[in-house]
Amino acid sequence: MQLNLGTKIRELRRRDARTQDNLAEALGVTAQAVSRWESGGSYPDMEMIPAIANYFHISIDELFGYHDDREEKIKNILENATKILTKQGFTMYQGSLSEDVGKCVNMLRAASEEFPNEPKILLKFAQALHMWGWHKYGAKANSVNSSGMMEENVEYNSQNVYWQEAVRVYEKLLKSNPSSKDREIAIRQITPLYCRMGEYEKAKALANEQNSIVISKEVLLPKATVGEERARYQGERIMELLSNLRFAISEPVALRPAVSSSEYGRQILLSVIQLYETVFIDGRCGAWHQNIGSLYLTLARYEIDNGGSMEKALYYFDKAFDHCKEYEHIYNEDEYQYSAPLVSALPKINKGDLAPLGDDFWEKQLRTFQKNIVEEIRKNPKYAECFQFPISLEN
């Protein structure tokens, strides 16, 4: 073990482009001592082992060569956490989650202490804290400001202890050399969280550090490839832009009551849906059935909340229901292939690729609807599954 330890120290030092002098200075020993460790002539005092592991941002187990055990344990933790978190569904509000998520938070907190510099553990921990903060405290908004937009109640939101911890974990993750994908996810999630808690300068600084859309991989890959590969990347570019268009339009509409309560607001959301449905001209929308369903649900709420037509609101709900049912069908399929002309080269969806809607998805949706439309929906046997859970109406 002593010889393996010295070899491991040398490998890690070279991996990080550090000299023996660098390591010696950090540990408070001589370069000659480091040299003897690496050659097998001696070994570090046991009290120094945690400092060496911390210097190289690894666990003590990994320092001693137990990498396979470590990776298997991390894999099991992440799989268990993902299973708990994904079944909660897409809708977050105060009281929306099961107690399993609280247990998951505690499990991931312990894992982050055992593997303090493992990016994937940190990301999952931050996400769990973010979700649990919604469950315990929710978020509040102030009245409309002078620009006509809803404003976050940062005084309330910033006191959310789970969000405070989530921010710290996201920030630690971004300093831990994560993969480009994990870094991107963390940035997408921490930026609006900063804003919700009043950390506007941090949010803007982080946003300004990122690449422009014109040099994103989605834009460049279709220009860097040919043939079938190019067709695939063209499809991915279209879908990434459509997903972002949905948020780019639906969010500012939601934040402007004068717009969301108007026919204009509903028409602009409908135009986004129509663009999706035109791209997926054959109706096979794959993973995007959920996005379209979400937009139709928003339209149904806006229609009825603002004195619109009950007939229209029920039509929008029906469209949402059909899209969500199709999403669930694809989720349970072993394999699914897109077929519309512009997206037929997209990769197949395999079982396990999609996140479930969640068993209580419809309960979460309907509790935000007015009582009159819920009662109309209840009358139609087609929607019986929407009422498997008791629905606590807010109005």
DRENROGU-978016 format. One line per 3 residues: number of its first residue (from 1); their letters; for each residue z, y, x of C-alpha. Coordinates in Angstrom, 2 decimals, padded with zeros to 5 digits. Last residue first. Layout:
N
NUM	a	Z,Y,X ~ ... .
This chain:
395
395	nel	-005.27,029.48,-060.22 ~ -004.21,027.56,-057.14 ~ -004.89,024.13,-058.58 .
392	sip	-002.88,021.17,-057.32 ~ -005.23,018.22,-057.62 ~ -003.75,014.74,-057.96 .
389	fqf	-005.82,012.32,-055.83 ~ -008.52,009.98,-057.15 ~ -010.06,012.96,-058.94 .
386	cea	-013.24,013.42,-056.93 ~ -014.00,009.72,-057.43 ~ -014.68,010.39,-061.13 .
383	ykp	-017.54,012.78,-060.30 ~ -020.32,010.90,-062.11 ~ -017.96,010.48,-065.08 .
380	nkr	-018.55,014.17,-065.97 ~ -015.60,015.72,-067.83 ~ -013.67,016.36,-064.58 .
377	iee	-016.37,018.79,-063.39 ~ -015.83,020.93,-066.49 ~ -012.06,020.88,-065.93 .
374	vin	-012.54,021.88,-062.31 ~ -014.84,024.72,-063.43 ~ -012.16,026.20,-065.70 .
371	kqf	-009.31,025.74,-063.23 ~ -010.86,027.92,-060.55 ~ -011.83,026.13,-057.36 .
368	trl	-009.79,026.04,-054.11 ~ -007.94,022.85,-055.16 ~ -011.36,021.31,-055.71 .
365	qke	-012.28,021.19,-052.02 ~ -009.09,019.64,-050.70 ~ -009.04,017.06,-053.50 .
362	wfd	-012.69,016.32,-052.78 ~ -012.05,015.56,-049.10 ~ -008.95,013.43,-049.75 .
359	dgl	-010.29,010.27,-048.12 ~ -011.79,012.19,-045.21 ~ -015.36,013.37,-044.65 .
356	pal	-015.78,010.80,-041.93 ~ -016.98,011.89,-038.46 ~ -020.45,010.71,-037.49 .
353	dgk	-021.54,008.66,-034.46 ~ -019.53,005.55,-035.43 ~ -022.47,003.60,-036.83 .
350	nik	-025.60,004.78,-035.07 ~ -027.64,007.91,-035.78 ~ -031.08,007.59,-034.24 .
347	pla	-032.15,010.15,-031.66 ~ -034.32,013.06,-032.87 ~ -038.07,012.36,-032.57 .
344	svl	-038.63,012.64,-036.33 ~ -037.28,016.20,-036.35 ~ -040.31,018.43,-036.89 .
341	pas	-042.27,015.89,-038.98 ~ -039.44,014.69,-041.30 ~ -038.45,011.09,-040.41 .
338	yqy	-034.87,010.97,-039.11 ~ -033.63,007.47,-038.30 ~ -030.37,005.88,-039.40 .
335	ede	-028.56,002.83,-038.02 ~ -025.55,000.71,-038.97 ~ -025.01,002.63,-042.19 .
332	nyi	-021.48,003.62,-043.27 ~ -021.71,007.24,-042.10 ~ -025.22,007.40,-043.59 .
329	hey	-023.81,006.57,-047.04 ~ -021.01,009.10,-046.58 ~ -023.59,011.79,-045.75 .
326	ekc	-025.58,010.77,-048.85 ~ -022.44,011.18,-050.96 ~ -021.87,014.62,-049.40 .
323	hdf	-025.43,015.69,-050.24 ~ -025.14,014.43,-053.82 ~ -021.79,016.14,-054.38 .
320	akd	-023.04,019.45,-053.00 ~ -026.09,019.33,-055.28 ~ -023.83,018.61,-058.25 .
317	fyy	-021.54,021.48,-057.28 ~ -024.50,023.85,-057.11 ~ -025.65,022.76,-060.57 .
314	lak	-022.11,023.12,-061.92 ~ -021.96,026.71,-060.61 ~ -025.38,027.46,-062.08 .
311	ems	-024.35,026.23,-065.54 ~ -021.04,028.07,-065.30 ~ -023.06,031.27,-064.73 .
308	ggn	-021.52,034.08,-062.75 ~ -018.26,035.91,-063.29 ~ -017.45,036.36,-059.63 .
305	die	-015.26,033.36,-058.99 ~ -017.73,031.06,-060.80 ~ -020.76,031.82,-058.63 .
302	yra	-018.83,032.28,-055.38 ~ -017.14,028.90,-055.77 ~ -020.40,027.08,-056.57 .
299	ltl	-022.15,028.82,-053.66 ~ -019.43,027.72,-051.26 ~ -019.79,024.14,-052.48 .
296	yls	-023.57,024.37,-051.96 ~ -023.00,025.56,-048.38 ~ -020.65,022.66,-047.67 .
293	gin	-023.17,020.17,-049.05 ~ -025.84,021.59,-046.75 ~ -023.59,021.18,-043.72 .
290	qhw	-022.61,017.63,-044.78 ~ -026.23,016.59,-045.32 ~ -026.81,017.85,-041.79 .
287	agc	-025.80,014.53,-040.20 ~ -028.94,012.93,-041.61 ~ -031.12,015.31,-043.62 .
284	rgd	-033.51,012.74,-045.09 ~ -034.79,014.82,-048.03 ~ -038.45,014.36,-047.09 .
281	ifv	-038.92,018.06,-046.25 ~ -035.99,018.09,-043.86 ~ -037.22,021.40,-042.36 .
278	tey	-037.77,022.73,-045.88 ~ -034.35,021.57,-047.06 ~ -032.62,023.30,-044.17 .
275	lqi	-034.56,026.52,-044.85 ~ -033.74,026.26,-048.54 ~ -030.04,026.00,-047.72 .
272	vsl	-030.25,029.16,-045.62 ~ -032.04,030.95,-048.49 ~ -029.30,029.85,-050.89 .
269	liq	-026.74,031.54,-048.66 ~ -028.80,034.75,-048.82 ~ -029.09,034.47,-052.60 .
266	rgy	-025.34,034.07,-053.10 ~ -024.57,037.20,-051.13 ~ -027.29,039.17,-052.96 .
263	ess	-025.87,038.08,-056.33 ~ -022.67,039.82,-055.28 ~ -019.07,038.65,-054.82 .
260	sva	-019.71,037.46,-051.25 ~ -021.24,040.85,-050.38 ~ -018.50,043.20,-051.64 .
257	prl	-015.94,040.71,-050.37 ~ -017.28,041.00,-046.80 ~ -015.64,038.32,-044.65 .
254	avp	-017.32,035.48,-046.54 ~ -020.79,036.98,-046.05 ~ -020.04,037.55,-042.35 .
251	esi	-019.10,033.85,-042.03 ~ -021.95,032.38,-044.09 ~ -024.71,034.07,-042.05 .
248	afr	-023.95,033.27,-038.41 ~ -022.23,030.06,-039.48 ~ -025.37,028.64,-041.13 .
245	lns	-027.58,030.13,-038.43 ~ -025.55,028.24,-035.84 ~ -026.30,024.93,-037.49 .
242	lle	-029.95,025.89,-037.93 ~ -030.25,026.89,-034.25 ~ -028.76,023.59,-033.12 .
239	mir	-031.05,021.72,-035.50 ~ -034.23,023.43,-034.29 ~ -033.29,022.98,-030.62 .
236	egq	-032.52,019.30,-031.18 ~ -035.93,018.82,-032.78 ~ -037.67,020.54,-029.85 .
233	yra	-035.62,018.38,-027.51 ~ -036.87,015.21,-029.17 ~ -040.49,016.39,-029.20 .
230	ree	-040.23,017.23,-025.50 ~ -038.97,013.72,-024.73 ~ -041.81,012.23,-026.74 .
227	gvt	-044.40,014.04,-024.63 ~ -043.34,016.58,-022.04 ~ -040.18,018.14,-020.60 .
224	akp	-038.83,021.36,-019.08 ~ -039.93,023.78,-021.81 ~ -038.28,021.72,-024.55 .
221	llv	-035.17,021.61,-022.30 ~ -034.93,025.40,-021.88 ~ -034.05,026.61,-025.38 .
218	eks	-031.51,023.89,-026.18 ~ -030.13,024.12,-022.62 ~ -029.25,027.77,-023.20 .
215	ivi	-031.11,030.44,-021.25 ~ -032.18,032.61,-024.20 ~ -028.86,032.02,-025.98 .
212	snq	-027.14,034.09,-023.32 ~ -024.73,032.35,-020.98 ~ -020.99,032.76,-021.33 .
209	ena	-018.71,035.23,-019.53 ~ -019.07,037.80,-022.32 ~ -017.46,035.43,-024.82 .
206	lak	-014.42,034.91,-022.59 ~ -013.97,038.66,-022.10 ~ -014.43,039.31,-025.82 .
203	ake	-011.78,036.77,-026.83 ~ -009.34,037.92,-024.16 ~ -009.80,041.53,-025.27 .
200	yeg	-009.30,040.62,-028.92 ~ -006.03,038.72,-028.54 ~ -005.01,039.53,-032.14 .
197	mrc	-003.95,036.03,-033.19 ~ -007.08,035.33,-035.26 ~ -009.17,036.73,-032.41 .
194	ylp	-007.68,034.40,-029.82 ~ -008.21,031.52,-032.25 ~ -011.83,032.60,-032.72 .
191	tiq	-012.37,032.26,-028.92 ~ -010.20,029.16,-028.44 ~ -012.42,026.81,-030.43 .
188	ria	-015.89,027.60,-029.11 ~ -014.50,027.91,-025.58 ~ -012.80,024.51,-025.80 .
185	ier	-015.95,022.82,-027.10 ~ -018.06,024.34,-024.31 ~ -015.55,023.26,-021.65 .
182	dks	-015.51,019.74,-023.03 ~ -019.33,019.60,-022.86 ~ -019.51,021.09,-019.34 .
179	spn	-016.99,018.52,-018.14 ~ -013.52,019.88,-017.44 ~ -012.46,021.41,-014.09 .
176	skl	-008.78,021.93,-014.98 ~ -008.79,025.73,-015.41 ~ -010.41,025.62,-018.86 .
173	lke	-007.91,022.93,-019.86 ~ -004.95,025.12,-018.94 ~ -006.33,027.88,-021.18 .
170	yvr	-006.83,025.44,-024.06 ~ -003.25,024.20,-023.55 ~ -001.79,027.72,-023.59 .
167	vae	-003.84,028.63,-026.66 ~ -002.68,025.47,-028.46 ~ 000.95,026.34,-027.67 .
164	qwy	000.62,029.73,-029.35 ~ -001.28,028.08,-032.19 ~ 001.58,025.66,-032.70 .
161	vnq	004.15,028.48,-032.60 ~ 002.35,030.48,-035.31 ~ 003.79,033.95,-034.70 .
158	sny	000.35,035.36,-033.81 ~ -000.88,034.58,-037.31 ~ 001.66,036.81,-039.05 .
155	evn	001.20,039.98,-036.99 ~ -002.49,039.13,-036.62 ~ -003.15,039.44,-040.34 .
152	eem	-006.90,038.92,-039.94 ~ -009.15,041.60,-041.46 ~ -011.55,041.20,-044.38 .
149	mgs	-014.64,043.35,-043.92 ~ -015.77,046.50,-045.75 ~ -016.03,048.57,-042.56 .
146	snv	-012.98,050.63,-043.57 ~ -010.79,047.50,-043.75 ~ -010.52,044.96,-046.56 .
143	sna	-007.00,043.72,-047.19 ~ -005.02,041.72,-044.66 ~ -005.65,038.08,-043.85 .
140	kag	-003.23,035.20,-043.51 ~ -003.54,031.88,-041.73 ~ -001.97,028.48,-042.47 .
137	ykh	001.67,027.91,-041.48 ~ 002.39,024.19,-041.08 ~ -001.02,022.68,-041.80 .
134	wgw	-003.06,025.31,-039.96 ~ -000.77,025.03,-036.95 ~ -001.16,021.25,-037.11 .
131	mhl	-004.94,021.64,-036.76 ~ -004.69,023.88,-033.67 ~ -002.01,021.64,-032.17 .
128	aqa	-004.27,018.61,-032.63 ~ -007.21,020.48,-031.08 ~ -005.10,021.54,-028.09 .
125	fkl	-003.91,017.96,-027.56 ~ -007.49,016.60,-027.79 ~ -008.66,019.12,-025.21 .
122	lik	-005.70,018.47,-022.89 ~ -006.23,014.70,-023.02 ~ -009.94,015.16,-022.27 .
119	pen	-009.20,017.54,-019.38 ~ -006.74,015.26,-017.51 ~ -004.61,017.59,-015.39 .
116	pfe	-001.13,016.88,-016.75 ~ -001.62,013.12,-017.24 ~ 001.95,011.97,-018.05 .
113	esa	002.93,015.35,-019.46 ~ -000.33,015.62,-021.40 ~ 000.28,012.10,-022.75 .
110	arl	003.72,013.08,-024.04 ~ 002.21,016.10,-025.83 ~ -000.58,013.85,-027.10 .
107	mnv	001.89,011.48,-028.77 ~ 003.87,014.38,-030.24 ~ 000.73,015.96,-031.70 .
104	ckg	-000.36,012.56,-033.06 ~ 002.98,012.20,-034.85 ~ 002.35,015.58,-036.49 .
101	vde	-001.17,014.44,-037.37 ~ 000.19,011.30,-039.02 ~ 002.28,013.57,-041.25 .
98	sls	-000.84,014.10,-043.35 ~ -002.81,017.34,-043.38 ~ -003.71,020.12,-045.85 .
95	gqy	-000.30,021.78,-046.28 ~ -001.54,025.19,-045.16 ~ -005.33,025.14,-044.86 .
92	mtf	-008.00,023.16,-043.00 ~ -011.13,021.54,-044.47 ~ -013.29,019.27,-042.28 .
89	gqk	-011.68,015.87,-042.87 ~ -008.32,014.40,-041.92 ~ -009.97,011.12,-040.89 .
86	tli	-011.15,012.79,-037.67 ~ -007.64,013.53,-036.40 ~ -006.08,010.09,-036.72 .
83	kta	-008.99,008.06,-035.31 ~ -009.53,010.64,-032.56 ~ -005.88,010.38,-031.49 .
80	nel	-005.99,006.57,-031.29 ~ -009.25,006.62,-029.34 ~ -007.98,009.31,-026.97 .
77	ink	-004.75,007.43,-026.23 ~ -006.61,004.14,-025.70 ~ -009.10,005.75,-023.29 .
74	ike	-006.30,007.43,-021.35 ~ -004.52,004.06,-020.95 ~ -007.71,002.35,-019.83 .
71	erd	-008.42,005.11,-017.32 ~ -004.93,004.90,-015.85 ~ -005.01,001.12,-015.56 .
68	dhy	-008.37,001.36,-013.80 ~ -007.15,004.08,-011.45 ~ -004.07,002.28,-010.15 .
65	gfl	-004.95,003.29,-006.60 ~ -001.64,004.70,-005.40 ~ -002.82,008.28,-005.94 .
62	edi	-004.05,007.24,-009.37 ~ -000.58,006.10,-010.36 ~ 000.90,009.36,-009.05 .
59	sih	-001.38,011.26,-011.42 ~ -004.21,013.49,-010.20 ~ -004.71,017.22,-009.58 .
56	fyn	-005.16,016.82,-005.78 ~ -002.18,019.05,-004.96 ~ -000.22,017.52,-007.86 .
53	aia	-000.59,014.03,-006.41 ~ 000.56,015.27,-002.99 ~ 003.53,017.13,-004.50 .
50	pim	004.54,014.05,-006.55 ~ 004.44,011.87,-003.37 ~ 006.60,014.19,-001.24 .
47	emd	009.95,012.75,-002.34 ~ 008.63,009.32,-001.29 ~ 008.37,010.48,002.31 .
44	pys	004.77,010.36,003.48 ~ 003.42,007.41,005.46 ~ 003.06,006.48,009.11 .
41	ggs	000.41,005.28,011.55 ~ -001.98,004.41,008.73 ~ -004.75,006.65,010.03 .
38	ewr	-004.54,008.94,007.01 ~ -000.77,009.25,007.19 ~ -000.85,009.90,010.94 .
35	sva	-003.41,012.70,010.48 ~ -001.26,014.29,007.78 ~ 001.71,014.28,010.15 .
32	qat	-000.43,015.81,012.91 ~ -001.45,018.59,010.52 ~ 002.22,019.50,010.30 .
29	vgl	004.27,019.58,007.12 ~ 004.97,022.22,004.47 ~ 002.96,020.54,001.72 .
26	aea	000.39,023.30,001.21 ~ 000.14,023.96,004.95 ~ -000.39,020.28,005.74 .
23	lnd	-003.11,019.96,003.10 ~ -005.05,022.94,004.44 ~ -004.55,021.85,008.07 .
20	qtr	-005.87,018.37,007.26 ~ -008.97,020.11,005.94 ~ -010.00,020.40,002.30 .
17	adr	-013.50,019.82,000.90 ~ -012.11,018.55,-002.43 ~ -013.65,015.10,-002.09 .
14	rrl	-012.79,015.11,001.61 ~ -009.10,015.61,000.83 ~ -009.25,013.01,-001.93 .
11	eri	-010.82,010.40,000.33 ~ -008.32,011.12,003.15 ~ -005.35,010.85,000.78 .
8	ktg	-006.74,007.58,-000.62 ~ -007.10,006.10,002.87 ~ -003.51,007.03,003.66 .
5	lnl	-002.29,005.49,000.41 ~ -004.30,002.33,000.99 ~ -002.63,001.88,004.41 .
2	qm	000.80,002.34,002.86 ~ 000.00,000.00,000.00 .
